Amino acid sequence: MPMPKRFFQARSQSNLAQRSIALTLCFVIGIAGLLLFGIAVSRGRFGGESKCKYGKPLSVSVVWDKSGGSTGGAERGGLVSDGDPKRRKVMGFVGIQTGFASVGRRRSLRKTWMPSDHQGLQRLEEATGLAFRFIIGKTSDASKMAELRKEAEEYDDFLMLDIVEEYSKLPYKTLAFFKAAYALYDSEFYVKADDDIYLRPDRLSLLLAKERSHSQTYLGCMKKGPVFTDPKLKWYEPLGYMLGKEYFLHAYGPIYALSADVVASLVALRNDSFRMFSNEDVTIGAWMLAMNVNHEDNRQLCQADCTATSIAVWDIPKCSGLCNPEKKMLELHQMENCASSPTLPSDEDE
């Protein structure tokens, strides 16, 4: 007996309904799969950025080329790093020179203008384009090295050089610093700063960002002065007979900056081709005198008081830095002109 036409219509409608439900389920499952895939990819992508941006250790051990040559090529200057081999791009790299006796200074710095946590350092870098690291060498004292490693693990704000930390060897440490910084960071300027000055990173960023016609720049608070040939004096220079009675123009040691082209030239030279004077600032000044650099004098880098325009504050000329820096650093940070005053536009913007 033939089935009624209505039966086939009903069955057809039922099949259509089932097919529609099946298609809908497939569509939902497909969308869900795409969403899950997208989330997974996003997490992988952002996780990869996070690993590259935040996971990379900030405390990097750098081996200085001891052979006297640049075996690693001009770009690396014979340096070997245990960190990411890719050079990190920043506008300026600021190496805060410190030592094993400066635990208190670093503690005060981390309570003032330099953030004490990794995320804070990252935010400062993003806001200013400047990366900040403490620069320190090594010592044969196992207990001091253990304390340093503990501090580095806690704060992750060191760049450690494979060179003996010794005050009389500061010129060697400074050269090692510039070589290491150049190997690790692709920067427009490399700034050497001491751990006993009060710094305004926002204003330093503005200064470094200025347009300059000369690609080789030696930026600092410039000075001249008598050469000390008396061994009893603090700034005694054993090679004073080569210099005459007065030093050439050079920057004060607490803070100065070299442009990338200048540092690239330093990196390309053999280590044993540099003449090292007793004083680090004089040594750098001598190298700059031999190079085709533009001496850019900026008095905002050597202010005795916090002002609306000061970039670096220290007790010039009484001390080569702040006198009693651990205490003075905290006191300055309480002053509005030091910590809270607005950053004024550069001369070019006015």
C-alpha positions in Angstrom: 0.0 0.0 0.0 1.6 3.3 -1.0 2.5 5.7 1.7 0.5 8.9 1.9 2.2 12.0 0.5 2.0 13.7 3.9 4.2 10.9 5.3 7.0 11.7 2.8 6.6 15.4 3.5 6.7 14.9 7.3 9.7 12.6 6.9 11.4 15.1 4.6 10.8 17.9 7.0 12.2 15.7 9.8 15.3 14.9 7.8 15.7 18.6 7.1 15.3 19.4 10.7 17.9 16.8 11.7 20.3 18.0 9.0 19.8 21.6 10.2 20.5 20.6 13.8 23.6 18.6 12.6 24.9 21.5 10.6 24.2 23.9 13.5 26.2 21.6 15.8 29.0 21.4 13.3 29.1 25.1 12.9 29.1 25.7 16.7 31.8 23.0 17.2 33.8 24.6 14.3 33.5 28.1 15.8 34.4 26.8 19.2 37.5 25.1 17.7 38.5 28.2 16.0 38.1 30.2 19.2 40.2 27.7 21.1 42.8 27.7 18.4 42.9 31.5 18.4 43.2 31.6 22.1 46.0 29.0 22.0 47.8 30.9 19.3 47.3 34.2 21.1 48.7 32.7 24.3 51.6 31.3 22.4 52.2 34.6 20.7 51.9 36.8 23.8 53.6 34.2 25.9 56.5 34.2 23.4 56.7 38.0 23.6 56.5 37.8 27.4 59.3 35.3 27.4 61.4 37.4 25.2 60.5 40.7 26.9 60.3 39.7 30.5 61.7 36.2 30.8 65.2 37.0 29.5 67.5 37.4 32.5 68.5 41.0 33.1 71.6 39.8 35.0 73.9 38.8 32.3 77.5 37.5 32.7 79.7 38.9 30.0 83.1 37.6 29.2 85.5 40.4 28.1 87.9 39.6 25.3 91.1 38.9 27.1 93.2 38.0 24.1 93.7 41.6 23.1 91.9 41.2 19.8 88.3 41.3 18.7 87.8 37.6 18.0 84.1 38.0 17.9 84.2 40.6 15.2 83.7 44.3 15.3 80.0 44.0 16.2 80.6 41.9 19.3 84.1 42.9 20.2 85.0 39.4 21.2 82.3 39.2 23.8 80.4 36.1 24.9 77.1 36.3 26.7 75.0 33.7 28.5 71.9 35.7 27.6 69.9 36.2 24.3 72.4 36.7 21.5 70.2 39.2 19.8 70.9 42.8 20.6 68.0 44.5 22.3 66.9 47.8 20.8 66.6 50.8 23.1 67.2 54.5 22.8 69.7 54.6 25.6 71.4 52.1 27.8 72.4 53.4 31.2 75.1 51.4 33.1 75.1 52.4 36.8 78.6 51.6 37.9 78.6 50.0 41.3 80.8 47.8 43.6 80.7 45.2 46.3 80.8 47.9 49.1 77.8 49.8 47.6 75.0 47.6 48.8 73.6 50.6 50.7 73.8 52.8 47.7 71.9 50.4 45.6 69.2 50.0 48.3 68.7 53.8 48.4 68.6 54.0 44.6 65.9 51.3 44.5 63.9 53.4 46.9 64.1 56.5 44.8 64.2 57.0 41.0 65.2 53.4 40.1 62.4 50.8 40.4 63.1 47.8 42.6 61.0 45.3 40.7 61.3 43.8 37.2 57.9 45.2 36.0 58.8 48.7 37.3 62.0 48.6 35.3 60.1 47.5 32.2 57.6 50.3 32.6 60.4 52.9 33.1 62.1 51.6 29.9 58.8 51.8 28.0 58.2 55.3 29.2 61.7 56.7 28.6 63.3 54.4 26.0 66.1 53.9 28.5 67.3 50.6 30.0 69.0 50.7 33.4 71.3 48.1 34.9 73.9 48.0 37.7 77.4 47.2 36.3 79.7 45.2 38.5 82.8 43.0 38.1 83.8 40.0 40.1 85.9 39.2 43.1 87.9 36.3 44.5 85.9 36.6 47.8 83.4 33.7 47.7 81.1 35.2 50.3 80.9 38.5 48.5 80.1 36.7 45.2 77.4 34.7 46.9 75.8 37.8 48.3 75.9 39.4 44.9 74.3 36.4 43.2 71.6 36.5 45.9 70.9 40.2 45.3 70.9 39.6 41.5 68.4 36.9 41.8 66.1 39.0 44.0 66.2 42.2 41.8 67.4 41.0 38.4 68.9 44.4 37.6 72.6 43.6 37.1 75.0 43.3 34.2 78.0 41.4 35.5 81.4 41.7 33.8 84.1 39.0 33.9 86.7 41.5 35.1 88.1 42.1 38.6 86.2 44.8 40.5 89.0 47.1 41.7 89.0 50.9 42.1 92.4 51.2 40.6 91.2 49.4 37.5 88.2 51.5 36.7 89.4 52.5 33.2 89.5 48.8 32.4 86.1 48.2 33.8 84.7 51.2 31.9 86.0 49.8 28.6 84.6 46.4 29.4 81.3 48.0 30.2 81.0 49.8 26.8 82.0 46.6 25.0 79.4 44.5 26.9 76.7 47.1 26.6 77.3 47.4 22.8 77.2 43.6 22.5 73.9 43.3 24.3 72.0 46.5 23.4 71.4 48.2 20.0 71.3 51.7 21.5 71.7 55.2 20.2 73.6 56.3 23.4 75.5 54.4 26.0 75.5 56.2 29.4 78.0 55.7 32.2 76.6 56.8 35.5 77.8 56.3 39.1 75.6 54.8 41.8 75.9 57.9 44.0 74.1 60.5 41.9 70.4 61.4 41.8 69.1 61.0 38.3 65.9 62.1 36.4 65.4 59.4 33.8 62.6 61.4 32.0 64.8 64.4 31.5 67.8 62.3 30.5 65.6 60.6 27.9 64.7 64.0 26.5 68.3 65.1 26.3 69.4 62.0 24.4 66.5 62.2 22.0 67.5 65.6 20.7 68.4 65.9 17.0 72.2 66.1 16.5 74.1 66.9 13.3 77.2 65.0 14.5 76.8 61.3 14.7 79.8 60.9 17.0 78.9 62.6 20.3 80.6 62.8 23.7 78.0 64.2 26.0 78.7 65.3 29.6 79.4 68.1 32.0 82.8 69.2 30.6 85.7 70.5 32.6 89.4 71.2 32.6 91.8 71.3 35.6 95.4 70.9 36.9 97.1 67.5 36.5 98.0 66.2 40.0 101.6 64.9 40.0 101.9 64.6 43.8 101.6 61.0 44.9 100.0 62.1 48.2 96.9 63.6 46.4 93.8 61.5 45.7 93.7 62.2 42.0 97.4 61.6 41.5 98.3 60.8 37.9 101.5 58.7 37.5 101.5 59.5 33.8 101.2 63.2 34.4 104.4 64.0 32.7 102.7 63.0 29.4 99.9 65.4 30.0 101.5 68.7 31.0 100.2 71.0 33.7 96.5 71.0 32.7 94.1 68.3 31.6 92.3 68.6 28.2 88.6 69.1 28.0 86.7 66.0 29.3 83.5 65.1 31.1 83.1 64.8 34.8 83.1 61.1 35.8 79.8 60.7 37.6 77.8 60.7 34.3 78.5 61.0 30.6 77.2 59.5 27.4 78.8 58.2 24.2 76.8 57.8 20.9 76.6 54.5 19.2 79.2 55.4 16.5 81.7 56.3 19.2 81.2 53.1 21.1 81.4 51.1 17.9 84.9 52.5 17.3 85.9 51.6 20.8 84.6 48.1 20.4 86.5 47.6 17.1 89.9 48.5 18.6 92.1 46.0 20.3 92.0 46.1 24.1 95.8 46.5 24.5 95.8 49.5 22.1 94.3 51.8 24.7 96.4 54.0 27.0 95.0 53.7 30.5 95.5 56.7 32.8 94.9 56.5 36.5 91.6 58.3 36.5 88.7 56.8 34.5 87.2 60.2 33.3 90.6 61.4 32.1 91.1 58.1 30.3 87.8 58.3 28.4 88.6 62.0 27.7 91.9 61.0 26.2 90.2 58.5 23.9 87.7 61.1 22.9 90.5 63.6 22.2 92.0 61.2 19.7 88.6 60.6 17.9 86.6 62.8 15.7 83.8 63.4 18.3 81.7 66.4 19.1 82.2 67.5 22.8 78.7 68.4 23.9 78.7 70.3 27.3 75.6 70.1 29.3 75.5 71.6 32.8 72.2 70.0 33.7 74.2 66.8 34.2 76.2 68.3 37.1 73.7 70.2 39.3 74.4 70.7 43.0 70.6 71.2 43.7 67.4 69.9 42.3 65.9 72.4 39.9 63.2 72.5 37.3 65.7 71.4 34.6 68.4 69.4 36.5 69.1 65.9 35.1 71.8 64.6 37.4 72.2 66.0 41.0 75.4 65.5 43.0 77.5 67.5 45.4 79.8 69.2 42.9 82.5 70.2 43.6 82.7 68.9 47.2 82.3 65.2 46.3 82.5 63.2 43.1 78.9 62.2 43.6 76.6 62.8 46.5 78.3 63.2 49.9 76.8 60.5 52.1 74.8 59.2 49.1 72.7 56.6 51.0 71.1 59.3 53.1 71.2 62.2 50.7 69.5 60.1 47.9 66.4 59.5 50.1 66.3 63.2 51.2 66.4 64.4 47.6 63.6 62.1 46.6 61.3 63.8 49.1 61.8 67.1 47.3 59.3 68.1 44.7 61.9 69.5 42.4 63.7 66.2 42.4 60.9 63.6 42.1 57.7 65.3 41.2 58.4 68.4 39.1 57.3 68.2 35.5 59.7 67.5 32.7 60.3 70.7 30.7 60.4 70.5 26.9 63.8 70.5 25.2 65.2 73.8 23.7 64.1 72.6 20.2 60.5 72.4 21.3 60.3 75.8 22.9 
